[in-house]
């Protein structure tokens, strides 16, 4: 009778650890995105006032490249994990590709686009 209880306890603990790890990865992505946004804001404030908008944008993005690279790498790693989980769940490749494209747009394309539109 103790074996079923032990298995149930291990299952519950393992499930909660998986949820905690997923929540930590989400927080990590949020922290990386916030750090990138902070870098962009601070770098923009340091740009010379007479500089062209395109030049300022290039300088800011160059200065914050490390933060952007970390965010993109973490996002792609998270997508690989999600893709593997979806593959194991049996979702078709087209559904996984659509979900990946939507999440890349949400984490990478949309922030850059909104930041660039803020310059106008």
Backbone as a chain_set.jsonl record, in Angstrom:
{"seq": "XXXXXXXXXXXXXXXXXXXXXXXXXXXXXXXXXXXXXXXXXXXXXXXXXXXXXXXXXXXXXXXXXXXXXXXXXXXXXXXXXXXXXXXXXXXXXXXXXXXXXXXXXXXXXXXXXXXXXXXX", "coords": {"N": [[0.826, -1.185, 0.0], [2.075, 1.176, 0.528], [3.687, 1.638, -1.713], [1.995, 2.55, -3.914], [1.258, 5.056, -2.856], [3.736, 6.302, -2.644], [4.463, 6.433, -5.362], [2.411, 8.11, -6.291], [3.011, 10.43, -4.836], [5.548, 11.057, -5.899], [4.785, 11.567, -8.532], [3.131, 13.829, -8.236], [4.955, 15.656, -7.099], [6.89, 15.754, -9.137], [5.317, 16.821, -11.222], [4.727, 19.355, -10.193], [7.281, 20.425, -10.067], [7.908, 20.565, -12.767], [6.05, 22.492, -13.599], [6.974, 24.647, -12.097], [9.491, 25.005, -13.277], [8.758, 25.725, -15.879], [7.448, 28.128, -15.342], [9.608, 29.575, -14.335], [11.221, 29.757, -16.629], [9.584, 31.378, -18.204], [9.606, 33.709, -16.665], [12.317, 34.259, -16.877], [12.537, 34.848, -19.631], [10.941, 37.121, -19.647], [12.457, 38.776, -17.974], [14.809, 39.005, -19.502], [13.796, 40.287, -21.753], [12.925, 42.693, -20.603], [15.396, 43.712, -19.754], [16.601, 44.134, -22.222], [14.879, 46.081, -23.328], [15.305, 48.134, -21.451], [18.015, 48.67, -21.938], [17.843, 49.626, -24.563], [16.292, 51.951, -24.188], [18.002, 53.476, -22.498], [20.297, 53.689, -24.105], [19.291, 55.113, -26.233], [18.788, 57.574, -25.042], [21.352, 58.531, -24.793], [22.118, 59.27, -27.318], [23.395, 61.617, -29.733], [21.798, 64.792, -30.187], [21.623, 65.95, -32.796], [21.836, 63.918, -34.591], [20.867, 61.707, -37.28], [17.724, 59.944, -37.464], [17.811, 57.293, -38.386], [20.54, 56.742, -38.069], [20.787, 56.976, -35.288], [19.117, 54.877, -34.506], [20.501, 52.652, -35.533], [22.871, 52.828, -34.017], [21.882, 52.467, -31.412], [20.77, 49.883, -31.559], [23.095, 48.468, -32.17], [24.555, 48.885, -29.828], [23.021, 47.532, -27.974], [23.095, 44.921, -28.735], [24.075, 42.586, -27.466], [22.207, 42.092, -25.397], [19.943, 41.706, -26.956], [20.716, 39.433, -28.425], [20.887, 37.535, -26.352], [18.204, 37.444, -25.543], [16.953, 36.519, -27.901], [18.225, 34.025, -28.201], [17.386, 32.698, -25.845], [14.64, 32.705, -26.293], [14.461, 31.152, -28.611], [15.4, 28.723, -27.59], [13.388, 28.156, -25.762], [11.28, 27.838, -27.549], [12.156, 25.59, -28.896], [11.946, 23.726, -26.86], [9.166, 23.816, -26.473], [8.362, 22.944, -28.986], [9.355, 20.356, -29.0], [7.819, 19.28, -26.938], [5.305, 19.552, -28.121], [5.659, 17.883, -30.316], [5.883, 15.468, -29.062], [3.348, 15.338, -28.091], [1.977, 14.879, -30.357], [1.123, 16.769, -32.24], [0.521, 18.113, -35.503], [3.086, 19.013, -37.914], [2.581, 21.437, -39.252], [0.952, 22.855, -37.484], [2.702, 23.191, -35.334], [4.667, 24.756, -36.589], [3.222, 27.078, -37.178], [2.621, 27.969, -34.585], [5.2, 28.457, -33.639], [6.045, 30.532, -35.377], [4.232, 32.544, -34.665], [4.966, 32.994, -32.005], [7.613, 33.863, -32.279], [7.151, 36.241, -33.592], [5.814, 37.583, -31.558], [7.748, 37.789, -29.504], [10.072, 38.853, -30.671], [9.828, 40.277, -33.219], [7.583, 42.041, -32.884], [8.287, 43.666, -30.524], [10.571, 45.035, -31.537], [9.494, 46.318, -33.786], [7.512, 47.951, -32.581], [9.171, 49.54, -31.03], [10.665, 50.874, -32.987], [8.606, 52.259, -34.265], [7.966, 54.012, -32.288], [9.795, 56.004, -32.517], [8.899, 57.699, -34.41]], "CA": [[0.0, 0.0, 0.0], [2.957, 2.334, 0.533], [4.228, 1.863, -3.056], [1.145, 3.46, -4.692], [1.338, 6.407, -2.283], [5.032, 6.842, -3.03], [4.382, 6.783, -6.779], [1.542, 9.278, -6.406], [3.76, 11.589, -4.321], [6.568, 11.396, -6.888], [4.103, 12.141, -9.689], [2.695, 15.182, -7.866], [6.153, 16.491, -6.936], [7.461, 15.933, -10.472], [4.457, 17.739, -11.966], [4.874, 20.72, -9.684], [8.606, 20.895, -10.46], [7.818, 20.928, -14.177], [5.335, 23.765, -13.671], [7.879, 25.672, -11.579], [10.53, 25.245, -14.279], [8.143, 26.48, -16.972], [7.228, 29.495, -14.854], [10.923, 30.226, -14.243], [11.65, 30.101, -17.986], [8.786, 32.519, -18.624], [10.154, 34.872, -15.957], [13.618, 34.551, -17.476], [12.293, 35.547, -20.888], [10.458, 38.456, -19.295], [13.6, 39.547, -17.46], [15.694, 39.306, -20.628], [13.131, 41.3, -22.582], [12.97, 43.955, -19.858], [16.777, 44.208, -19.802], [16.825, 44.64, -23.573], [14.14, 47.352, -23.437], [16.02, 49.136, -20.641], [19.228, 49.028, -22.668], [17.445, 50.448, -25.714], [15.898, 53.279, -23.69], [19.187, 54.186, -22.004], [21.173, 53.988, -25.235], [18.639, 56.171, -27.012], [18.972, 58.843, -24.335], [22.739, 58.969, -24.965], [22.397, 59.622, -28.712], [23.505, 63.06, -29.956], [20.526, 65.329, -30.673], [21.625, 66.293, -34.212], [22.032, 62.708, -35.386], [19.672, 61.242, -37.995], [16.968, 58.905, -36.77], [18.341, 55.987, -38.799], [21.84, 56.572, -37.427], [20.556, 56.731, -33.864], [18.565, 53.531, -34.373], [21.594, 51.687, -35.74], [23.772, 52.892, -32.861], [21.203, 51.88, -30.255], [20.694, 48.433, -31.752], [24.459, 47.94, -32.044], [24.944, 48.924, -28.415], [22.22, 46.577, -27.198], [23.133, 43.643, -29.454], [24.274, 41.467, -26.538], [20.912, 41.821, -24.749], [19.059, 41.158, -27.98], [21.159, 38.067, -28.712], [20.494, 36.678, -25.23], [16.752, 37.282, -25.606], [16.626, 35.663, -29.044], [18.693, 32.666, -27.9], [16.492, 32.11, -24.836], [13.35, 32.495, -26.944], [14.567, 29.999, -29.502], [15.505, 27.544, -26.745], [12.042, 27.89, -25.246], [10.486, 27.313, -28.659], [12.594, 24.21, -29.14], [11.314, 22.902, -25.812], [7.734, 23.733, -26.782], [8.227, 22.13, -30.186], [9.554, 18.963, -28.592], [6.625, 18.87, -26.186], [4.214, 19.404, -29.085], [5.929, 16.68, -31.106], [5.533, 14.315, -28.227], [1.896, 15.317, -27.957], [1.421, 14.412, -31.622], [0.6, 17.828, -33.083], [1.122, 18.108, -36.84], [4.176, 19.959, -38.137], [2.06, 22.755, -39.639], [0.477, 23.532, -36.265], [3.886, 23.602, -34.584], [5.314, 25.853, -37.319], [2.403, 28.278, -36.972], [2.812, 28.425, -33.202], [6.556, 29.0, -33.544], [6.082, 31.823, -36.07], [3.484, 33.514, -33.855], [5.721, 33.347, -30.809], [8.759, 34.681, -32.694], [6.616, 37.582, -33.844], [5.472, 38.216, -30.285], [8.92, 38.052, -28.665], [11.177, 39.518, -31.353], [9.431, 41.233, -34.252], [6.696, 43.07, -32.342], [8.998, 44.673, -29.72], [11.432, 45.87, -32.382], [8.611, 47.156, -34.597], [6.908, 48.988, -31.743], [10.226, 50.467, -30.627], [10.978, 51.706, -34.14], [7.478, 53.154, -34.497], [8.002, 55.023, -31.243], [10.705, 57.058, -32.939], [8.193, 58.6, -35.342]], "C": [[0.874, 1.256, 0.0], [3.498, 2.645, -0.858], [3.318, 2.773, -3.887], [1.191, 4.898, -4.162], [2.647, 7.078, -2.675], [5.025, 7.264, -4.497], [3.52, 8.023, -6.993], [2.275, 10.536, -5.93], [4.834, 12.022, -5.318], [5.949, 12.048, -8.12], [3.686, 13.586, -9.409], [3.894, 16.115, -7.746], [6.777, 16.769, -8.302], [6.639, 16.897, -11.309], [4.604, 19.164, -11.491], [6.249, 21.277, -10.032], [8.611, 21.306, -11.921], [7.106, 22.257, -14.356], [6.208, 24.901, -13.172], [8.96, 26.012, -12.596], [9.976, 26.043, -15.451], [7.896, 27.924, -16.558], [8.552, 30.255, -14.756], [11.426, 30.618, -15.621], [10.884, 31.304, -18.501], [9.286, 33.789, -17.96], [11.494, 35.266, -16.552], [13.456, 35.298, -18.79], [11.801, 36.968, -20.626], [11.578, 39.348, -18.791], [14.552, 39.943, -18.586], [15.092, 40.386, -21.531], [13.163, 42.661, -21.902], [14.371, 44.555, -19.887], [17.092, 44.786, -21.171], [16.132, 45.99, -23.768], [14.839, 48.456, -22.646], [17.273, 49.614, -21.359], [18.895, 49.95, -23.838], [17.075, 51.857, -25.26], [17.113, 54.1, -23.254], [20.12, 54.582, -23.145], [20.582, 55.107, -26.087], [18.853, 57.532, -26.354], [20.388, 59.393, -24.51], [23.068, 59.398, -26.396], [22.471, 61.14, -28.881], [22.227, 63.604, -30.594], [20.511, 65.618, -32.177], [21.743, 65.106, -35.142], [20.738, 62.311, -36.093], [18.998, 60.114, -37.217], [17.522, 57.522, -37.108], [19.696, 55.723, -38.148], [21.702, 56.267, -35.95], [20.033, 55.313, -33.643], [19.652, 52.476, -34.546], [22.53, 51.66, -34.539], [23.165, 52.211, -31.642], [21.154, 50.362, -30.39], [22.077, 47.785, -31.672], [24.886, 47.859, -30.581], [24.237, 47.853, -27.595], [22.199, 45.187, -27.833], [23.263, 42.456, -28.502], [22.962, 41.091, -25.846], [19.943, 41.183, -25.74], [19.423, 39.709, -28.294], [20.756, 37.102, -27.601], [18.996, 36.411, -25.258], [16.362, 36.334, -26.735], [17.047, 34.222, -28.77], [17.773, 31.978, -26.889], [15.122, 31.82, -25.433], [13.391, 31.272, -27.846], [14.696, 28.694, -28.714], [14.139, 27.159, -26.188], [11.153, 27.32, -26.343], [10.882, 25.886, -28.999], [11.983, 23.275, -28.104], [9.829, 22.715, -26.089], [7.493, 22.842, -27.992], [8.393, 20.655, -29.855], [8.351, 18.451, -27.818], [5.445, 18.673, -27.126], [4.403, 18.157, -29.937], [5.545, 15.432, -30.327], [4.032, 14.199, -28.039], [1.218, 14.914, -29.257], [0.823, 15.505, -32.488], [1.261, 17.788, -34.448], [2.172, 19.218, -36.988], [3.657, 21.348, -38.478], [1.558, 23.532, -38.428], [1.646, 24.013, -35.433], [4.586, 24.774, -35.253], [4.537, 27.15, -37.139], [2.572, 28.837, -35.571], [4.188, 29.041, -33.023], [6.631, 30.375, -34.187], [5.355, 32.891, -35.261], [4.28, 33.929, -32.626], [6.975, 34.15, -31.142], [8.295, 36.108, -32.954], [6.337, 38.301, -32.533], [6.701, 38.614, -29.479], [10.002, 38.878, -29.347], [10.688, 40.617, -32.286], [8.587, 42.36, -33.671], [7.424, 44.086, -31.462], [9.878, 45.598, -30.555], [10.586, 46.819, -33.212], [8.01, 48.276, -33.76], [7.948, 49.999, -31.289], [10.559, 51.414, -31.771], [9.846, 52.681, -34.461], [7.422, 54.271, -33.447], [8.906, 56.192, -31.6], [9.996, 58.082, -33.815], [7.423, 59.659, -34.618]], "O": [[0.442, 2.3, -0.488], [3.749, 3.812, -1.161], [3.824, 3.7, -4.52], [1.166, 5.848, -4.944], [2.675, 8.266, -2.997], [5.526, 8.335, -4.837], [3.87, 8.891, -7.794], [2.167, 11.59, -6.557], [5.014, 13.216, -5.557], [6.524, 12.977, -8.689], [3.871, 14.462, -10.253], [3.854, 17.243, -8.237], [7.152, 17.906, -8.59], [7.205, 17.713, -12.037], [4.605, 20.091, -12.302], [6.381, 22.478, -10.27], [9.251, 22.295, -12.281], [7.518, 23.069, -15.184], [6.199, 25.993, -13.741], [9.309, 27.181, -12.762], [10.646, 26.94, -15.963], [8.116, 28.842, -17.347], [8.608, 31.446, -15.061], [12.0, 31.695, -15.781], [11.461, 32.165, -19.166], [9.382, 34.833, -18.606], [11.784, 36.45, -16.716], [14.16, 36.276, -19.039], [12.206, 37.906, -21.313], [11.647, 40.528, -19.134], [15.042, 41.072, -18.626], [15.794, 41.279, -22.006], [13.403, 43.676, -22.556], [14.523, 45.768, -20.029], [17.77, 45.808, -21.276], [16.722, 46.927, -24.306], [14.95, 49.586, -23.121], [17.564, 50.81, -21.39], [19.589, 50.94, -24.071], [17.492, 52.841, -25.871], [17.233, 55.275, -23.599], [20.669, 55.684, -23.149], [21.314, 55.953, -26.599], [19.074, 58.528, -27.043], [20.598, 60.6, -24.388], [24.185, 59.843, -26.661], [21.706, 61.872, -28.253], [21.636, 62.947, -31.451], [19.444, 65.532, -32.784], [21.75, 65.274, -36.362], [19.646, 62.547, -35.577], [19.632, 59.426, -36.417], [17.684, 56.68, -36.225], [19.97, 54.601, -37.721], [22.405, 55.41, -35.415], [20.452, 54.629, -32.709], [19.711, 51.513, -33.782], [22.938, 50.588, -34.092], [23.843, 51.472, -30.928], [21.463, 49.641, -29.441], [22.212, 46.674, -31.159], [25.503, 46.882, -30.156], [24.798, 47.331, -26.632], [21.353, 44.365, -27.483], [22.625, 41.425, -28.713], [22.642, 39.909, -25.722], [19.218, 40.246, -25.407], [18.543, 38.857, -28.414], [20.331, 35.98, -27.876], [18.56, 35.284, -25.026], [15.533, 35.445, -26.543], [16.3, 33.293, -29.077], [17.424, 30.81, -27.058], [14.509, 30.8, -25.116], [12.468, 30.457, -27.846], [14.156, 27.668, -29.128], [13.782, 25.981, -26.149], [10.357, 26.415, -26.09], [10.032, 25.068, -29.35], [11.556, 22.167, -28.431], [9.294, 21.613, -25.96], [6.532, 22.074, -28.022], [7.661, 19.808, -30.367], [7.913, 17.318, -28.019], [4.666, 17.736, -26.955], [3.441, 17.455, -30.247], [4.967, 14.485, -30.861], [3.503, 13.104, -27.851], [0.019, 14.636, -29.27], [0.067, 15.191, -33.408], [2.444, 17.463, -34.549], [2.139, 20.223, -36.278], [4.233, 22.342, -38.037], [1.728, 24.749, -38.362], [1.605, 25.113, -34.882], [5.051, 25.689, -34.573], [5.137, 28.211, -36.967], [2.658, 30.052, -35.392], [4.329, 30.046, -32.326], [7.216, 31.294, -33.613], [5.819, 34.029, -35.182], [4.267, 35.101, -32.249], [7.366, 35.027, -30.371], [8.969, 37.067, -32.578], [6.596, 39.498, -32.413], [6.703, 39.664, -28.837], [10.78, 39.544, -28.664], [11.098, 41.77, -32.151], [8.858, 43.529, -33.944], [7.202, 45.284, -31.634], [9.926, 46.803, -30.311], [10.918, 47.998, -33.334], [8.001, 49.43, -34.188], [7.647, 51.188, -31.175], [10.718, 52.616, -31.559], [10.102, 53.809, -34.883], [6.887, 55.348, -33.709], [8.774, 57.27, -31.022], [10.457, 59.216, -33.941], [6.776, 60.493, -35.251]]}, "num_chains": 1, "name": "protein.A"}
